[in-house]
Amino acid sequence: MSKISVVIPCYNEEENVEAIATAVKEEFDEYLPEYDYEIIFIDNDSKDKTRDLIRLMAEKDDHVKAIFNAKNFGQFKSPYYGLLQMTGDAGILLAADFQDPVEMIHKFVEGWEEGYKIVIGRKTKSDESKFVYFLRSIYYKMIRKYSDVEQIEHYTGFGLYDRAFVEVLKKLDDPTPFLRGIVAELGFRRKEIEYRQPKRRAGKTSNNWYRLYDGAMLSFTSYTKVGLRIATFLGFFGALVSFIIAIVYLVLKLVNWYGFNAGVAPLIILVAVLGSMQLFFIGLIGEYILSMNQRIMKRPLVVEEERIGKWEDGNEDSAR
């Protein structure tokens, strides 16, 4: 009997974890009774009752397992690490807040049965803020245009991944993984299924503008060179314009030494413009260096505090 692992990252999701587990069980009971399954919660150091609720579920149901992180390791590392810990023949990444529709699970499995190693969900509409969705659309189009590899628009990581693909992920040994880019880059056969993203079922999202910026810059610095190229071209252009202006002012001054009064305004404007450009591009280059530095340090993806439930090694409630 084939086994499907459903990996559910969570952080302060006490209002959703029981409901999402129930929904997953009902999905398998109704549409996939011939499959064995496991539900792996990977908790990013929740501060509410999320962990207590997961413990209770794991005690009552052998299908439920959990990994409790020692701290919050971020929105990209934790789900990626959870996927690497799956024991099934395929793994499905699923958000705990119901913004990834549970009813897509059997559709993913159907695509997997057709022979696709990767079956992903791609948002075509969303019930979230129209302004946020508009900004996401602009970002995806920009990153897709300037990326060195193919990029998938409105793809969040929600999807099914065959064990063969997960084994490749393990070999990458990337301390700052960006799954959305890796899926497009590695070239496995994939199927895309469109869906409409609903609103959160309950609770408050932990995403904010800083987290969105963090994700955008991780993708930008990992898969594009355009930032550095723009810095180089504009730097050259700015230097050329400055040189031409300097020559023009010198000639005008030499031709009419006493009549031509340049004043300090042009100098102040030029210094302000060039200074702001330098600060912007120093910051942009710093983002690339930060991305490189994180990879060079080779820190672990996450540090586990505890594992809950029955894992294949037979250990229950084992700290690792």
N, C-alpha and C positions, 0 to 999 in steps of 0.2 A: 504493500500500500504506500503510495506516494504521500509525502508530508509537506505541508505548507507552513512556513514560519511567518507570522504577522508581527512585525516589529513596530511598537508604538512609543515614540519618544514623548515624554511629558515633563512639564514643569508647572507646578501649582494648578493641577487639573482635578482637584477633588470633586468638582461637580460633574466631571465627564468620564473618569476612568471606569467606573462600574457600568455606565451606560454603553461605552464603546466596547467593552469586553462582551457584554450581553449581545450587542448588535453583531459582533463578529461571530459569536457562537451561532446565532440564529441564521446568519448567512451561510455558514458551513452546513448546518443541519438541513436547511431548505434546498440549497443549490449544489452543495459539494459533499454529500454524505459518504462518498467513496474515498474521500481524502482524510488522512490524519492531519492534525494541525497543532500548533503551539502559539500562544500569545506571549510575546516578550515585551514587557514594559521596560524601558530604560529611562530612569528618573534622574533628572539633572539637578539634584539637591533641592527638591521642593520644600517650601517652608510651611505648607498647609498640611492637610490630612491625607494627601495623595498616597504617601508611602503606607500609612496605616491601612487604608482601604485596599491597596494592592496586596499587602500581607494577608488580609482576611480572604481575599479572592484566591490567592495561591494555596491557602490551607484547605479550601473547599473544593478546588478544581485543579487537577493535575495538569491541565492544559495551560494554566497560567504560570508564568515565570517572570522574574524581574532582575534587573541589574540596577543597583543603587550607586550612583556616582558619588565620589567623595566631595565634590564641589560642582558648581555649574561650569561645564566645559564648552558652552556655546551651542548655538543652534545648528551648526554643521557637523562638528566632531561627534557629538553624542549619537545622533541618528545613524551616522556612518559606522560608528563602532558597534552599535546595536545590530546592524545588518551583518557585520562580520561575525557575530556570535551565534547566528542562526544555526540550527541543526537540521533543517528541512531540506528538501530537494530544490525548493525555491523560496525566496523571501519577499514579503510585501511590506513596504514602508507606508505607514498610515498615521495621519495626525490624530491626536487624541480629542481634538475639539470638534470633530465631525465636519470640518471644512473639506476633508477628503472623503467623498461619499463611500460608505461601507458597501453599498450595493454594487460597486465597481469590482469588488474582489473576484466574483465568479466570472466576470468579463475578462479580467486579467488572466485568470487560470485558463479560460477558453483560448485566449491568444497564445498562451504558453503551450497548450496542447497542440496547437497548429504548428509548433516548431520554433517559435520566436524565443530567443534567450532573454529578451527584455521586452516588457509590455508596460507602457507608461500612460499616465493620464495627462492630458494637456487641456488647460482651461481655455474655453472659447468665450465664456461669459462668467461674470462673477456678481454675487450679491453684496460684495464689499463696497466700500466707498468708491464712487465713480472716479473721483479725482485720483485716488491711489491706483486704481486699475489703469487709468490713463497714463500716469507716470511710469508704471510698470511696462506698459506697452511701448512707450518711447525708449525706455532703457533696453528692453529686449531687442528692439529693432536696431538700436545703436550698437549694442554689443555683438549682434549677429553680423552687422555690416563690417565691423572692424576686427573681428576675432580672427585668429589664425586657423581656428578649427570651426566646424559647424556648431551652431548654438540652437537650442530648442526654445522657442518662444512659449512663455507662460507654462513652463514646466517646473514644478517645485520639488521633485524627487519622489512624488507619489507614483508608485508603480510596482511591478513584479520583476524580480531579478533572479535568473537561474543560478544554481550553485556554481556552475562553471564561471560565470561572470564574477561572482563573489570571491572565488578563489583568485581571480586576477586582481581584484581589489586588495586582497591580503598581501600580494606580492609587491604592490606599488609602494608600500611603506611610506605613505605621504602623511606627515604630521598636520598638514593643513588641507585636508581634502575638500574638493568642491564637486560633489557627486553629479550635479547637473551638467557640469562641463565634461567630467570623465565619461559619462554615459554617451555623450555625443562624440567624444574623441576616440574611444577605443574601437568603434566600428562593429560591435556585435549587431546581428540582425534584431531589429526592434519593431514593435507595432505601437502606434499612437492611437489612443482612444480619447475622443473629445468629451468634455463634460462641463457642466455649469457648476461653479463653486458656490456652495451655500454659505450663509453666515455661521458664525460660531454658535454651537448649541447653547452653551452657558459659560459663565466666567469671563474673565478679562484676558485678552491676549497679552503675552509678554513681549511681543514685537513692538518696537518703537522706531523712530526715525534713525536713531544711531545704529540699531541692529540692521535696518534696511540698508543703510549706508555701508556698514561692515560687509554685508553680503555682496553688495554691488561692487565694492572695491576688490574683494577677493576674486570675483569673476574677472573684473577688468584687468587686474595685475597678473592673473594667471594665464589669461588667454588672449591678451592684446599687447601690441607694441605701440599702438597709436599714441598713447600719452607721451612716451619718450620721444617719438618722432615729431609730434607737435611741438614739444619743448625745443627740440633741435632746430626745426624750421623757423619757428617764431623767434628764437634767439638769434639765428642768423639774419632774419629779416629785420629785427629790431636793431641789430648792430649795423646793418647796411644803411637803414634809414637814418640812424644817428650820425653815421659817418658822412652821408650826403648833406644832412642839415648843417653839420659842423663846417664842411667845405663851403657851403653857400654863405653861411654867416661870416666866415673868414674873408671870402671874396668881397662881400658887401662892405665889410669893415675896412678892408684895404683900399677899395675904390673910393669910399666916402668916409674917411677916418673920423672926421668931426661931425658930420651930419647924420650918420647912422648910429642910432642908440637902441641897442637890442633890449636892454633892460633885463631884469631877473625873472620875469614871468615865464618865458619859454624854458629857461633852465629848470625852474621849479616843476613845471608841468612834465618835462622830459624825465627828470629824476623820479617823480612820483609814478609815472607810467612804467618806467623800466623797473623801479623797485617793486611795484606790485606784481609785475610779471615774474620777477625773480622769486618772490616769496611763494607765488602760486605754484611754480614749477619745482621749486625746492620741496614743497609739500607733496607734490605728485610723485616726484622721484623718491621721496621718503616712503611713500606707500609701496613702491616696488621693492625698496630695500627692506622694509618691514616684512613683506611677504617672503623674500629670500631668507631673511634672518630666522623666521619661524621654521622654515624648512631645514636650515642648516643645524639648528639646535637639536632637532630630532627628539623633541619631547613626546611622551606617549599621548595618544589620542585622548584617553580619559584614564583616571585612576579609579578602580572599583573599590567601593567601601564594603559591599555585601552583595551576594546573590541569593535570590529567594526562589523556592520551588524546586521541582525535581528536574535536574539536568542530566544529560546522558552519562556523566561520570558517576551518577548515583549519589552525589552529595546534595544535601538539602540545607538551605539556609547557611551556606558556607561563605565566610568572608574571604575575599581574595585581593 
